[in-house]
């Protein structure tokens, strides 16, 4: 879960709940669902950033083609 960006504090909490036994199944599930929501949100944010970057790169590509045509 660490590779997914889950904080050390959250992992410690999860492991603590795990060691407390089956009475904490709902709490562990809730914790994982919250982490999932945060990851989905980060993915959406990164997709928006990527789209803006691609748009910017497309603009540079168009300008480069324009200047290359002028040089011919």
N, CA, C and O atoms as a GROMACS GRO file, in nm:
protein
  288
    1UNK      N    1   0.082  -0.119   0.000
    1UNK     CA    2   0.000   0.000   0.000
    1UNK      C    3   0.087   0.125   0.000
    1UNK      O    4   0.043   0.232  -0.044
    2UNK      N    5   0.207   0.113   0.048
    2UNK     CA    6   0.295   0.229   0.051
    2UNK      C    7   0.320   0.282  -0.090
    2UNK      O    8   0.327   0.403  -0.111
    3UNK      N    9   0.334   0.191  -0.187
    3UNK     CA   10   0.358   0.234  -0.325
    3UNK      C   11   0.239   0.309  -0.383
    3UNK      O   12   0.253   0.380  -0.482
    4UNK      N   13   0.122   0.295  -0.322
    4UNK     CA   14   0.003   0.367  -0.367
    4UNK      C   15  -0.006   0.504  -0.304
    4UNK      O   16  -0.102   0.578  -0.328
    5UNK      N   17   0.092   0.539  -0.222
    5UNK     CA   18   0.093   0.671  -0.160
    5UNK      C   19   0.026   0.676  -0.024
    5UNK      O   20   0.004   0.785   0.029
    6UNK      N   21  -0.007   0.562   0.031
    6UNK     CA   22  -0.068   0.559   0.163
    6UNK      C   23   0.037   0.600   0.266
    6UNK      O   24   0.150   0.551   0.264
    7UNK      N   25  -0.001   0.690   0.354
    7UNK     CA   26   0.095   0.743   0.452
    7UNK      C   27   0.137   0.635   0.552
    7UNK      O   28   0.066   0.538   0.575
    8UNK      N   29   0.252   0.657   0.609
    8UNK     CA   30   0.304   0.565   0.712
    8UNK      C   31   0.208   0.562   0.830
    8UNK      O   32   0.182   0.455   0.888
    9UNK      N   33   0.154   0.678   0.867
    9UNK     CA   34   0.061   0.685   0.979
    9UNK      C   35  -0.062   0.598   0.954
    9UNK      O   36  -0.108   0.528   1.044
   10UNK      N   37  -0.114   0.604   0.833
   10UNK     CA   38  -0.231   0.524   0.798
   10UNK      C   39  -0.197   0.375   0.801
   10UNK      O   40  -0.277   0.294   0.848
   11UNK      N   41  -0.080   0.340   0.752
   11UNK     CA   42  -0.038   0.200   0.757
   11UNK      C   43  -0.024   0.151   0.901
   11UNK      O   44  -0.063   0.039   0.933
   12UNK      N   45   0.032   0.235   0.986
   12UNK     CA   46   0.046   0.199   1.128
   12UNK      C   47  -0.092   0.177   1.188
   12UNK      O   48  -0.114   0.081   1.262
   13UNK      N   49  -0.186   0.266   1.157
   13UNK     CA   50  -0.322   0.251   1.207
   13UNK      C   51  -0.385   0.122   1.156
   13UNK      O   52  -0.449   0.049   1.232
   14UNK      N   53  -0.367   0.094   1.028
   14UNK     CA   54  -0.423  -0.028   0.969
   14UNK      C   55  -0.366  -0.153   1.036
   14UNK      O   56  -0.440  -0.244   1.072
   15UNK      N   57  -0.234  -0.157   1.054
   15UNK     CA   58  -0.170  -0.273   1.118
   15UNK      C   59  -0.218  -0.288   1.262
   15UNK      O   60  -0.242  -0.399   1.309
   16UNK      N   61  -0.232  -0.176   1.331
   16UNK     CA   62  -0.282  -0.180   1.468
   16UNK      C   63  -0.423  -0.240   1.472
   16UNK      O   64  -0.453  -0.325   1.556
   17UNK      N   65  -0.508  -0.194   1.382
   17UNK     CA   66  -0.643  -0.250   1.374
   17UNK      C   67  -0.639  -0.398   1.341
   17UNK      O   68  -0.714  -0.477   1.399
   18UNK      N   69  -0.552  -0.436   1.249
   18UNK     CA   70  -0.540  -0.575   1.209
   18UNK      C   71  -0.504  -0.663   1.329
   18UNK      O   72  -0.561  -0.771   1.348
   19UNK      N   73  -0.410  -0.615   1.409
   19UNK     CA   74  -0.366  -0.693   1.526
   19UNK      C   75  -0.474  -0.702   1.634
   19UNK      O   76  -0.468  -0.789   1.721
   20UNK      N   77  -0.572  -0.612   1.629
   20UNK     CA   78  -0.680  -0.616   1.726
   20UNK      C   79  -0.783  -0.724   1.693
   20UNK      O   80  -0.870  -0.756   1.774
   21UNK      N   81  -0.773  -0.779   1.574
   21UNK     CA   82  -0.859  -0.893   1.541
   21UNK      C   83  -0.981  -0.859   1.458
   21UNK      O   84  -0.994  -0.750   1.403
   22UNK      N   85  -1.069  -0.959   1.450
   22UNK     CA   86  -1.184  -0.950   1.359
   22UNK      C   87  -1.285  -0.843   1.398
   22UNK      O   88  -1.368  -0.804   1.316
   23UNK      N   89  -1.280  -0.797   1.521
   23UNK     CA   90  -1.372  -0.690   1.562
   23UNK      C   91  -1.346  -0.560   1.487
   23UNK      O   92  -1.430  -0.470   1.489
   24UNK      N   93  -1.232  -0.549   1.423
   24UNK     CA   94  -1.195  -0.424   1.354
   24UNK      C   95  -1.211  -0.433   1.202
   24UNK      O   96  -1.163  -0.345   1.130
   25UNK      N   97  -1.275  -0.537   1.155
   25UNK     CA   98  -1.289  -0.554   1.009
   25UNK      C   99  -1.356  -0.433   0.946
   25UNK      O  100  -1.309  -0.383   0.843
   26UNK      N  101  -1.464  -0.385   1.004
   26UNK     CA  102  -1.536  -0.269   0.948
   26UNK      C  103  -1.447  -0.145   0.949
   26UNK      O  104  -1.446  -0.069   0.852
   27UNK      N  105  -1.373  -0.124   1.055
   27UNK     CA  106  -1.285  -0.007   1.065
   27UNK      C  107  -1.174  -0.016   0.960
   27UNK      O  108  -1.139   0.085   0.899
   28UNK      N  109  -1.120  -0.136   0.939
   28UNK     CA  110  -1.016  -0.153   0.838
   28UNK      C  111  -1.072  -0.128   0.698
   28UNK      O  112  -1.008  -0.064   0.615
   29UNK      N  113  -1.192  -0.179   0.674
   29UNK     CA  114  -1.255  -0.157   0.544
   29UNK      C  115  -1.278  -0.008   0.521
   29UNK      O  116  -1.251   0.043   0.412
   30UNK      N  117  -1.327   0.061   0.623
   30UNK     CA  118  -1.351   0.206   0.612
   30UNK      C  119  -1.221   0.279   0.581
   30UNK      O  120  -1.218   0.369   0.496
   31UNK      N  121  -1.115   0.242   0.650
   31UNK     CA  122  -0.985   0.305   0.628
   31UNK      C  123  -0.940   0.284   0.484
   31UNK      O  124  -0.891   0.377   0.419
   32UNK      N  125  -0.955   0.162   0.433
   32UNK     CA  126  -0.914   0.133   0.295
   32UNK      C  127  -1.001   0.208   0.194
   32UNK      O  128  -0.951   0.255   0.092
   33UNK      N  129  -1.131   0.218   0.222
   33UNK     CA  130  -1.219   0.293   0.132
   33UNK      C  131  -1.180   0.441   0.128
   33UNK      O  132  -1.182   0.503   0.021
   34UNK      N  133  -1.145   0.497   0.242
   34UNK     CA  134  -1.101   0.637   0.246
   34UNK      C  135  -0.973   0.654   0.165
   34UNK      O  136  -0.960   0.752   0.092
   35UNK      N  137  -0.881   0.561   0.178
   35UNK     CA  138  -0.757   0.568   0.101
   35UNK      C  139  -0.786   0.557  -0.048
   35UNK      O  140  -0.724   0.626  -0.129
   36UNK      N  141  -0.879   0.470  -0.083
   36UNK     CA  142  -0.916   0.454  -0.224
   36UNK      C  143  -0.970   0.585  -0.281
   36UNK      O  144  -0.934   0.624  -0.391
   37UNK      N  145  -1.057   0.651  -0.205
   37UNK     CA  146  -1.114   0.778  -0.249
   37UNK      C  147  -1.004   0.882  -0.271
   37UNK      O  148  -1.007   0.957  -0.369
   38UNK      N  149  -0.907   0.886  -0.181
   38UNK     CA  150  -0.797   0.980  -0.195
   38UNK      C  151  -0.714   0.949  -0.319
   38UNK      O  152  -0.670   1.041  -0.389
   39UNK      N  153  -0.692   0.823  -0.346
   39UNK     CA  154  -0.614   0.783  -0.464
   39UNK      C  155  -0.688   0.819  -0.591
   39UNK      O  156  -0.628   0.870  -0.686
   40UNK      N  157  -0.819   0.793  -0.596
   40UNK     CA  158  -0.899   0.828  -0.713
   40UNK      C  159  -0.894   0.979  -0.736
   40UNK      O  160  -0.881   1.024  -0.850
   41UNK      N  161  -0.903   1.056  -0.629
   41UNK     CA  162  -0.895   1.201  -0.639
   41UNK      C  163  -0.760   1.246  -0.694
   41UNK      O  164  -0.754   1.334  -0.780
   42UNK      N  165  -0.653   1.185  -0.646
   42UNK     CA  166  -0.519   1.220  -0.696
   42UNK      C  167  -0.504   1.182  -0.843
   42UNK      O  168  -0.442   1.256  -0.920
   43UNK      N  169  -0.559   1.069  -0.882
   43UNK     CA  170  -0.553   1.027  -1.023
   43UNK      C  171  -0.625   1.128  -1.110
   43UNK      O  172  -0.575   1.166  -1.216
   44UNK      N  173  -0.744   1.172  -1.068
   44UNK     CA  174  -0.819   1.273  -1.144
   44UNK      C  175  -0.739   1.402  -1.156
   44UNK      O  176  -0.732   1.462  -1.263
   45UNK      N  177  -0.679   1.443  -1.046
   45UNK     CA  178  -0.598   1.565  -1.047
   45UNK      C  179  -0.479   1.551  -1.142
   45UNK      O  180  -0.450   1.642  -1.219
   46UNK      N  181  -0.411   1.438  -1.136
   46UNK     CA  182  -0.296   1.416  -1.224
   46UNK      C  183  -0.339   1.407  -1.370
   46UNK      O  184  -0.266   1.453  -1.458
   47UNK      N  185  -0.455   1.349  -1.398
   47UNK     CA  186  -0.505   1.344  -1.535
   47UNK      C  187  -0.532   1.484  -1.588
   47UNK      O  188  -0.507   1.513  -1.705
   48UNK      N  189  -0.585   1.572  -1.502
   48UNK     CA  190  -0.607   1.711  -1.543
   48UNK      C  191  -0.476   1.782  -1.571
   48UNK      O  192  -0.464   1.856  -1.669
   49UNK      N  193  -0.378   1.760  -1.485
   49UNK     CA  194  -0.246   1.820  -1.506
   49UNK      C  195  -0.185   1.769  -1.636
   49UNK      O  196  -0.128   1.846  -1.712
   50UNK      N  197  -0.196   1.640  -1.660
   50UNK     CA  198  -0.143   1.580  -1.782
   50UNK      C  199  -0.211   1.637  -1.906
   50UNK      O  200  -0.145   1.664  -2.007
   51UNK      N  201  -0.342   1.656  -1.900
   51UNK     CA  202  -0.415   1.713  -2.014
   51UNK      C  203  -0.367   1.856  -2.042
   51UNK      O  204  -0.350   1.892  -2.158
   52UNK      N  205  -0.346   1.936  -1.938
   52UNK     CA  206  -0.296   2.073  -1.958
   52UNK      C  207  -0.156   2.071  -2.017
   52UNK      O  208  -0.125   2.151  -2.105
   53UNK      N  209  -0.073   1.983  -1.970
   53UNK     CA  210   0.063   1.972  -2.021
   53UNK      C  211   0.062   1.929  -2.168
   53UNK      O  212   0.137   1.984  -2.249
   54UNK      N  213  -0.021   1.832  -2.202
   54UNK     CA  214  -0.032   1.789  -2.342
   54UNK      C  215  -0.080   1.904  -2.431
   54UNK      O  216  -0.032   1.920  -2.542
   55UNK      N  217  -0.176   1.982  -2.381
   55UNK     CA  218  -0.227   2.096  -2.456
   55UNK      C  219  -0.114   2.197  -2.481
   55UNK      O  220  -0.099   2.250  -2.591
   56UNK      N  221  -0.036   2.221  -2.377
   56UNK     CA  222   0.076   2.314  -2.389
   56UNK      C  223   0.179   2.262  -2.489
   56UNK      O  224   0.229   2.339  -2.572
   57UNK      N  225   0.210   2.134  -2.483
   57UNK     CA  226   0.306   2.075  -2.577
   57UNK      C  227   0.255   2.082  -2.720
   57UNK      O  228   0.332   2.106  -2.812
   58UNK      N  229   0.125   2.060  -2.739
   58UNK     CA  230   0.067   2.072  -2.873
   58UNK      C  231   0.086   2.213  -2.928
   58UNK      O  232   0.114   2.232  -3.046
   59UNK      N  233   0.070   2.312  -2.841
   59UNK     CA  234   0.090   2.450  -2.882
   59UNK      C  235   0.233   2.476  -2.927
   59UNK      O  236   0.256   2.545  -3.027
   60UNK      N  237   0.329   2.421  -2.855
   60UNK     CA  238   0.468   2.435  -2.896
   60UNK      C  239   0.493   2.366  -3.028
   60UNK      O  240   0.566   2.418  -3.113
   61UNK      N  241   0.434   2.250  -3.047
   61UNK     CA  242   0.452   2.177  -3.173
   61UNK      C  243   0.399   2.259  -3.290
   61UNK      O  244   0.463   2.266  -3.395
   62UNK      N  245   0.282   2.320  -3.272
   62UNK     CA  246   0.224   2.402  -3.378
   62UNK      C  247   0.313   2.522  -3.409
   62UNK      O  248   0.334   2.556  -3.526
   63UNK      N  249   0.365   2.587  -3.305
   63UNK     CA  250   0.453   2.702  -3.326
   63UNK      C  251   0.581   2.662  -3.397
   63UNK      O  252   0.630   2.735  -3.484
   64UNK      N  253   0.636   2.547  -3.361
   64UNK     CA  254   0.759   2.501  -3.425
   64UNK      C  255   0.734   2.474  -3.574
   64UNK      O  256   0.818   2.508  -3.658
   65UNK      N  257   0.621   2.413  -3.606
   65UNK     CA  258   0.589   2.388  -3.746
   65UNK      C  259   0.574   2.518  -3.823
   65UNK      O  260   0.619   2.530  -3.937
   66UNK      N  261   0.512   2.616  -3.759
   66UNK     CA  262   0.492   2.747  -3.821
   66UNK      C  263   0.628   2.811  -3.853
   66UNK      O  264   0.648   2.861  -3.963
   67UNK      N  265   0.720   2.810  -3.757
   67UNK     CA  266   0.851   2.871  -3.780
   67UNK      C  267   0.934   2.792  -3.879
   67UNK      O  268   1.012   2.850  -3.955
   68UNK      N  269   0.920   2.661  -3.880
   68UNK     CA  270   0.992   2.580  -3.978
   68UNK      C  271   0.945   2.613  -4.120
   68UNK      O  272   1.025   2.615  -4.213
   69UNK      N  273   0.815   2.638  -4.136
   69UNK     CA  274   0.761   2.674  -4.267
   69UNK      C  275   0.818   2.809  -4.311
   69UNK      O  276   0.847   2.828  -4.429
   70UNK      N  277   0.833   2.902  -4.217
   70UNK     CA  278   0.888   3.033  -4.250
   70UNK      C  279   1.033   3.023  -4.297
   70UNK      O  280   1.076   3.101  -4.382
   71UNK      N  281   1.107   2.928  -4.243
   71UNK     CA  282   1.248   2.912  -4.278
   71UNK      C  283   1.268   2.851  -4.416
   71UNK      O  284   1.377   2.862  -4.472
   72UNK      N  285   1.168   2.787  -4.470
   72UNK     CA  286   1.183   2.722  -4.601
   72UNK      C  287   1.184   2.821  -4.715
   72UNK      O  288   1.196   2.782  -4.831
   0.00000   0.00000   0.00000
